[in-house]
């Protein structure tokens, strides 16, 4: 089973789609960071931030984080870049709640500072009931580091045993049941990942629930 990588991440939560920033105990919150900056891994990029520690810290268990990278045998994982839209919060809390089967707040756009590798970005969702294990899901919108979205990119996201849903986007891929249930929604312009924390769910989302969420993701993307 996949295990989440927690060590070495410093988190800054910028105001999400609901316009709120979620302070996390012991960690700085970016009061000046606005959505719409670009990945600092790109030449000449800038992104306003609060002061952050320069040494690695161990993030508490309710901290937004990057989920484990799955591997697809025989097909290289595509190289994708984060933070391609002003906000990754494509779904409301109500829409994510319907998918997860548990009540979630509206999302918070989040920047993760990763030592030794580029910063990463996503929209983080939490249980409305709160608690130290309230972090329950993410949405991340990406594009290829170079070139268009190709069939090879789609193949690199498709694991053995995945379920595909036709007729919604270029590809909708539901990965096999796991500790972190996941769906990829691929259009001609964007690659969107929706991931949930299985331990906070009453059950794995059904294909019908994923399909509804996929339609909602496509509807929320820029035309």
N, C-alpha and C positions, 0 to 999 in steps of 0.2 A: 504494500500500500504506500501511496505517496505520503511524505511528511512535509509540512510547511517549513520553509527556510525563514527563521526569525532573526538569527544573530546578524549584527552588523548593519541593521536598517535603522535610520533615523527618519521619523515621519513628520511631515508637515501637512495639516489638513486645511485646504483652502475652501472657501464657501462653496457648497454644492448647489444643486439645482434648486434646493429650497432656500438658498441664501444663508446657510448657517455653517459655522466652523465648529468642529467637535474637538475641544481640548482633550488631550490624553495626558494622564498624570506623568509628570517628570519629563515631558517632551515639549519643545517649542511649537507654538502655533503661528503660522505666517499671517501677520496682520496686514501686510502690504502686498501679498501675493495675489495676483488676479489671474483667472483663467485666460488662456489665449497666448501665453508665453510659448517658447519653443524649447525643445529638448536641448539641454546644455551640451550634449554630445555633438551637436551640429556646430560647424564653424560660425563664429560671430554671434552665437545665440546669447540671449540674456533672459533672466527670469528673476524678478525681485523676490527676496527671501528674508525671513527673520534670521537672526544669528543662531547658528546651530553648533553643537559640539563637534570637535574635529577627531574625536576618538570614537571607536565603535561602541555601541551600547546594545544590551539585549532588550528587545522590545517586549512589553507586557503582552499577555495573551489576547487582549482585546484590540491590539494594534492592527490597522490595515497593513497588508503585506502582499508581496508577490507570491502567487501560488507556484507549486512545483512545476517545472517544465516537463511535459510528457514527451516521450520519444516514440517515433513511428519507425519500425524496423524497415530498412531498405530505402527510405525516403528522407532526405535531409529536411530538417525543420527550417522553414523560411526565416530570413532575417527581417524583422519588422521593427519600426520605430514608433515610439509612444507620442502622446500629446499632439495629435494632429487636428483636434478640434478644440474650441474654447472650453468645452466640458465633456467629460466621459459619461455624465449622468443622463443616459438616454431614457431610462425608465424611472417612473415615479416610485415612491415607496409602496403605493397600492399595487402597482403592476409587479414589482419584485415580490411583494407579499403573496400575490396570487400564484406566482411561480414557485416560491419556496414553501408555501403552505403554512407560513408563520408570519406574524405581524412584524414588518420592518419599517424603519424610518426612511424618509427621503435621503438620497445619497449625498455624500460629501466628496468633492473632488480632492484627491490626495496625491501628494508628491512623496516618493520614498527616496531617501538619499542612500545610495549603495556604495560602500567603500570599494574602490578599485574597479568599478564598472559604472556605466551611465545611470543617471537617475531614471526612475520609472514612475509612471503616472497611472492612476485608475480612479474610478468612482467607487467609494466604499459604502456598504450598507450595513446597518446595525439593527439588532432586535429592539423593538420599542420598549420591551420590558427591561432593557439595560442589563447590567451585570458585567463582570470582568471577561466573560466569554461571549460578548454580544456581537462581535464582528462576524458577519454571516455571508457576505458575498461581495463580488466586484463586477464592474463592467470596465473593459479596456477597449479603446478604439485605436487601431493602428493602421499603418500603411507600409508597403515594402520600403526598405532602405534605399532602393533604387529600382527604377523600371515600373511597369504596370503589374497589376495582379494577374497572375497566370494560372493555368490549370496545374502546373507543378506546385505552386503555392498551396492550392486547395488539396492536392495529394499529400503534401507534407503535413497537413492538419488532420488528415483522416487516419485514425487508428484502426487496427483490426477490431471488428465487433462494433464499430460506430453505426449509428442510425442516421441516415440522410433523409431530409424532408424536401421534396421537390416543389417548385412552383412559387417560392416566396422570394428568393434572392438567387444570386449566382450559385451559392451553396449554403445549406444549413446542415451542420454536422453536430450530432449529439454524441458525445463520447460515451464509452461503456460505463456502467455504474461504478462509482469510485467513492473514496472518502471526500473528494471534491468534485461533485457533479459539474459538468461543463458543456457549453454549447458554443460553437463557432458560427457566426453569421457573416458570410462573405458576399460583398457586392462588387461591382466593377471598380469602386473607388476605396472601399474600406474593408478591414478585417476586424470584426468585433468579437471579443471573448466575454462570455458571461459565466462566472464561476461561483459556486455556492459552497458553504462549509457544511458537509453532510452531517456532522455531529449535532448541529443546531436545527436540523430538519426533522419533521415527523416521519417523512418517507422520501425516497428519491422522487424527483419530479417526473410526472408522466410525459410521454411523447406529446400528448395533447397540450399540456401546460407549456412545454418547451416551444411548441409550434406557435402558440398564441404569443409568447414572449418574442419569438423571432419576428413575427409580423409587426409587433410594437416597436422593436428595434429598427426595422427597416423604415417604418413610418416616421421615426424620430431623426433619422439621418438627413443631412443636407441633400437637396435634390441637385 
